[in-house]
Amino acid sequence: MSEKHYPEGHSAAHQAPEMSSSTRKMLDKVRRIVPPMLESFHKGQLGRVAVIGGSLDYTGAPYFSAMASARLGCDLSHVICEPSAAATIKSYSPNLMVHPYLRSSKSSSTPNPTPQDLASPILDMLPRLHSLVIGPGLGRDPVTQAQVSQIIKAARDSKPPVSMVIDADGLMLINENPDLIKGHKECVLTPNVVEFSRLAKALGVDPEQGKPEEAASRLSQKLDGVCIIQKGPVDYIAAGSTPTVCDLKGGLKRSGGQGDTLTGSLGTFFAWREAYHEELWEDKEGRMSREETLLLVAFGGSAITRECSRRAFEKKGRSLQASDLTDEVHESFLALLGEKDVEKEKSNL
């Protein structure tokens, strides 16, 4: 059995799970991109995240993603959805800002609108956002997909680029046009088993060839280094050649919506990464590169989600639902990463 380790800053009520020494070392690094809670920060500095998704048939996924982002600790959590989903998502929580800016074949009122025209209200928001989560509840309507393609292009071309997490129906866009994100180093893809196989086939990668951990690396290389989290019994994380493994124990129930906790958590970690590189607090161990912190974003999101799943399954067993993971986000953060010593951080500024 692996040695049991506990992160600094946790209390007995937030007992950490058993973890390998390699996972502990990664979490020690992840902790460096988590901002301390300082009085000098103002609203929005610690995270402005927007989930792009939500349609007539799918309102839960964007909610779970946005709530995971908020519960992990971003300041402002937005949902940009299709008008038919807006009132429903707003009714789930007053903590979310919901914008009915997505369009579909049914909701587009302008005759023959261009994707650029439809995307314009969302593009106007990009300078105010740290990260986008694209795909939860998005659907496959061709008008919506064309609009979102424009958003991905604009986010990538922004100065600086807006970080992106792409999941679910957002991955269909990558299957059809890998060049949308090829070579983009501010992006994480989060395919499940079926989505990974579909994406691998589109890019000419055989996921059964070689060792299991090598498939994510080969797919990442085909996309010129885009970061991929291959979800499974363990999560394989690759941004180029060498994979990293998140082997924290998760739950055994595979109910729908658990991946939305991952995407929302990644959105917040991306926002914190921007704050880290803006040097809003001191890193006494020395500044890490953007390449290194990209992997830490992916590992942090994976670890939080797996711990949420483990805790929720221990309490709910086979009755577990996606909302049970939402309730575990903060406790999982405290158990894995803990809170920093604020007074010590103040003295270092």
C-alpha positions in Angstrom: 0.0 0.0 0.0 1.2 3.5 -0.8 2.4 5.7 2.1 -0.3 8.1 3.4 0.5 11.8 3.1 -1.3 14.9 4.2 -1.0 18.4 2.7 -0.2 21.4 4.9 -3.1 23.5 6.0 -5.7 20.8 6.4 -7.4 20.0 9.7 -8.6 16.7 11.1 -12.0 17.4 9.6 -10.4 17.6 6.1 -8.4 14.4 6.2 -6.6 13.7 3.0 -6.9 10.4 1.1 -4.1 8.0 0.7 -1.9 9.0 -2.2 1.4 8.0 -3.9 4.5 10.0 -3.3 4.4 11.1 -7.0 0.9 12.5 -6.5 1.9 14.2 -3.4 4.7 15.9 -5.2 2.4 17.1 -8.0 -0.1 18.4 -5.5 2.7 20.3 -3.7 3.3 22.1 -7.1 -0.4 22.6 -7.7 -0.6 24.4 -4.4 1.9 27.0 -5.7 -0.7 28.3 -8.3 -3.5 28.5 -5.7 -3.8 32.1 -4.6 -3.7 33.0 -1.0 -6.7 34.8 0.5 -5.4 38.4 0.8 -7.3 41.6 1.7 -5.5 43.3 -1.2 -7.3 41.3 -3.9 -10.5 42.8 -5.5 -13.5 41.1 -7.1 -12.6 39.2 -10.2 -8.9 38.9 -9.7 -9.2 35.3 -8.5 -11.2 34.0 -11.4 -13.7 35.1 -14.1 -14.8 31.9 -15.8 -17.5 31.4 -18.4 -19.1 28.0 -19.3 -20.4 28.0 -22.9 -23.2 25.5 -23.2 -26.8 24.9 -22.3 -29.6 24.1 -24.7 -33.2 23.1 -24.6 -32.5 19.5 -23.7 -29.4 20.0 -21.6 -29.5 22.5 -18.7 -27.8 20.4 -15.9 -24.3 20.1 -17.4 -23.5 23.9 -17.7 -24.9 24.4 -14.2 -22.7 21.6 -12.6 -19.7 22.9 -14.4 -20.2 26.5 -13.4 -21.0 25.6 -9.8 -17.8 23.5 -9.5 -15.9 26.5 -10.8 -17.6 28.7 -8.2 -17.3 26.2 -5.3 -13.6 25.7 -6.0 -13.1 29.5 -5.6 -13.4 31.6 -8.7 -14.9 35.0 -8.1 -17.3 35.3 -11.0 -18.9 32.3 -12.7 -20.8 32.8 -15.9 -23.0 30.6 -18.1 -23.5 31.5 -21.7 -26.4 29.4 -23.1 -29.2 29.2 -25.6 -32.2 31.3 -24.7 -34.4 28.2 -24.1 -32.1 27.1 -21.3 -31.5 30.5 -19.6 -34.5 30.7 -17.3 -34.0 27.1 -16.2 -30.4 27.5 -15.4 -31.0 30.8 -13.5 -33.6 29.0 -11.4 -31.0 26.5 -10.2 -28.8 29.1 -8.5 -28.7 32.9 -8.1 -24.9 32.6 -7.7 -24.4 32.2 -11.4 -24.6 34.9 -14.1 -26.5 33.6 -17.0 -26.3 35.1 -20.5 -28.7 33.8 -23.3 -26.2 34.6 -26.1 -25.9 31.2 -27.8 -28.1 30.7 -30.9 -29.6 27.6 -32.6 -31.5 26.9 -35.7 -34.7 27.6 -33.8 -33.6 30.7 -31.9 -31.7 32.6 -34.6 -34.1 35.4 -35.6 -31.8 37.1 -38.1 -32.2 35.9 -41.7 -29.0 34.1 -42.8 -26.8 35.4 -40.0 -23.0 34.7 -40.2 -21.4 32.8 -37.4 -19.3 35.9 -36.7 -22.4 38.0 -36.2 -23.9 35.4 -33.9 -20.7 35.2 -31.9 -20.3 39.0 -31.5 -22.0 39.4 -28.1 -19.8 36.6 -26.6 -16.6 37.9 -28.3 -17.2 41.2 -26.6 -17.0 39.4 -23.2 -13.6 37.7 -23.9 -11.4 40.6 -22.6 -13.2 40.3 -19.3 -12.7 36.6 -18.9 -9.8 34.4 -17.7 -11.0 31.1 -19.1 -13.7 29.4 -21.1 -15.3 26.0 -20.5 -16.8 25.0 -23.9 -19.1 22.0 -24.4 -21.3 21.2 -21.3 -24.8 20.9 -22.6 -23.9 22.5 -25.9 -25.7 20.2 -28.2 -25.0 19.6 -31.9 -27.2 22.2 -33.6 -25.2 23.3 -36.7 -25.9 27.0 -36.0 -24.6 26.7 -32.4 -21.6 24.7 -33.5 -20.6 27.3 -36.1 -21.0 30.1 -33.6 -18.8 28.3 -31.1 -16.1 27.7 -33.7 -15.8 31.4 -34.0 -15.5 31.8 -30.3 -12.7 29.2 -30.1 -10.8 31.0 -32.9 -11.2 34.4 -31.3 -10.2 33.1 -27.8 -7.1 31.5 -29.3 -6.2 34.7 -31.2 -6.8 37.1 -28.3 -3.8 38.9 -26.9 -3.2 37.3 -24.5 -5.1 34.1 -25.5 -8.1 33.1 -23.3 -7.5 29.7 -21.8 -10.0 27.0 -22.8 -11.4 23.7 -21.6 -13.2 21.7 -24.3 -15.5 18.8 -23.4 -18.6 16.9 -24.6 -20.2 18.3 -27.8 -17.4 20.9 -28.0 -15.1 18.0 -28.8 -17.2 17.3 -31.9 -15.8 20.6 -33.3 -12.3 19.3 -32.8 -13.1 16.0 -34.5 -14.3 17.9 -37.6 -11.6 20.6 -37.6 -8.5 19.7 -35.4 -6.8 22.9 -36.7 -9.1 24.9 -34.4 -6.9 24.1 -31.5 -3.8 22.4 -33.0 -0.7 23.7 -31.4 -2.6 25.8 -28.8 -0.8 25.7 -25.5 -3.6 27.3 -23.5 -6.2 24.5 -23.9 -7.2 21.3 -22.2 -9.3 18.6 -23.8 -11.2 16.2 -21.4 -12.6 13.3 -23.5 -14.2 10.3 -21.9 -13.6 6.8 -23.3 -15.9 7.1 -26.2 -14.9 10.7 -27.0 -11.2 9.8 -26.8 -11.7 6.9 -29.3 -13.6 9.1 -31.7 -11.0 11.9 -31.5 -8.2 9.4 -31.9 -9.8 7.9 -35.0 -10.2 11.4 -36.5 -6.5 12.0 -36.0 -5.3 8.6 -37.2 -4.2 7.4 -33.7 -4.8 3.8 -32.6 -5.7 4.0 -28.9 -5.1 0.3 -28.5 -1.5 0.4 -29.7 1.2 0.4 -27.1 0.9 1.0 -23.3 -2.4 2.6 -22.0 -0.6 5.7 -20.8 1.0 6.3 -24.3 -2.3 6.9 -26.1 -2.9 10.3 -24.6 0.7 11.3 -25.5 0.4 10.2 -29.1 -2.9 12.1 -29.4 -1.4 15.2 -27.9 1.5 15.0 -30.3 -0.9 14.8 -33.2 -2.3 18.1 -32.0 1.1 19.6 -31.6 1.2 19.5 -27.8 -2.4 20.4 -26.8 -3.0 19.1 -23.3 -5.3 16.1 -23.0 -6.8 14.4 -19.9 -7.7 10.9 -20.8 -10.3 10.0 -18.1 -10.5 6.4 -16.8 -9.6 4.2 -13.8 -6.6 6.5 -13.5 -6.4 9.8 -15.5 -3.5 10.1 -18.0 -2.5 13.7 -18.6 -0.3 14.6 -21.6 0.9 17.8 -23.2 3.4 16.4 -25.6 5.5 13.3 -25.1 5.7 12.3 -21.4 2.4 11.5 -19.7 1.6 12.3 -16.1 -0.8 10.0 -14.1 -3.3 11.1 -11.5 -4.0 7.9 -9.6 -6.1 9.2 -6.7 -8.9 6.8 -5.9 -12.3 7.8 -7.3 -15.8 6.5 -6.7 -17.3 3.5 -8.5 -20.6 5.1 -9.7 -20.6 6.4 -13.3 -23.6 8.6 -13.2 -23.9 11.4 -15.9 -22.5 14.8 -15.2 -19.4 14.0 -13.1 -17.2 15.2 -15.9 -18.8 18.6 -15.5 -17.1 18.9 -12.1 -13.8 18.4 -13.9 -14.4 21.0 -16.5 -15.5 23.6 -14.0 -12.6 22.9 -11.7 -10.2 23.3 -14.6 -11.7 26.6 -15.5 -10.9 27.9 -12.0 -7.4 26.5 -12.0 -6.8 28.2 -15.4 -7.9 31.5 -13.9 -5.7 31.0 -10.9 -2.8 30.2 -13.3 -3.3 33.6 -14.9 -3.1 35.3 -11.5 0.0 33.3 -10.7 1.7 34.5 -13.9 0.6 38.0 -13.2 2.7 37.6 -10.0 -0.1 38.6 -7.7 1.7 36.8 -4.9 5.2 35.6 -4.3 6.4 32.1 -5.2 9.4 31.6 -2.9 10.5 28.5 -4.9 10.8 30.5 -8.1 8.4 31.2 -11.0 7.4 28.2 -13.0 7.0 28.2 -16.8 3.6 28.3 -18.5 4.2 24.8 -19.9 4.7 23.5 -16.3 1.7 25.3 -14.9 -0.5 24.0 -17.7 0.1 20.5 -16.5 -0.6 21.6 -12.9 -4.0 23.0 -14.0 -4.8 19.6 -15.6 -3.5 17.6 -12.6 -5.3 19.8 -10.1 -8.6 19.5 -11.9 -8.3 15.8 -12.2 -7.3 15.4 -8.5 -10.2 17.5 -7.2 -12.7 15.6 -9.3 -11.5 12.2 -8.3 -11.6 13.2 -4.6 -15.1 14.6 -5.0 -16.2 11.3 -6.6 -14.6 9.2 -3.8 -16.1 11.2 -1.0 -19.6 11.4 -2.7 -19.5 7.6 -3.4 -18.6 6.9 0.3 -21.7 8.8 1.3 -24.2 7.9 -1.4 -23.0 4.6 -2.9 -25.0 3.6 -6.0 -27.5 6.5 -5.5 -24.7 9.0 -6.3 -25.6 11.8 -8.7 -23.6 14.7 -10.2 -25.0 17.1 -7.6 -23.3 15.1 -4.9 -19.9 15.9 -6.4 -20.7 19.6 -6.4 -21.3 19.4 -2.6 -17.8 17.9 -2.1 -15.7 20.4 -4.1 -14.6 22.6 -1.2 -13.9 19.8 1.2 -11.9 18.0 -1.5 -9.9 21.2 -2.0 -9.1 21.5 1.7 -8.2 17.8 1.9 -5.8 17.8 -1.1 -4.4 21.3 -1.0 -5.4 23.1 2.2 -5.5 26.8 2.8 -2.3 28.8 2.8 -1.1 30.7 5.8 -2.4 34.2 5.0 -0.3 36.0 7.6 2.8 34.4 6.2 1.8 35.4 2.7 1.3 39.0 3.8 4.8 39.2 5.2 6.2 38.0 1.9 4.6 40.6 -0.2 
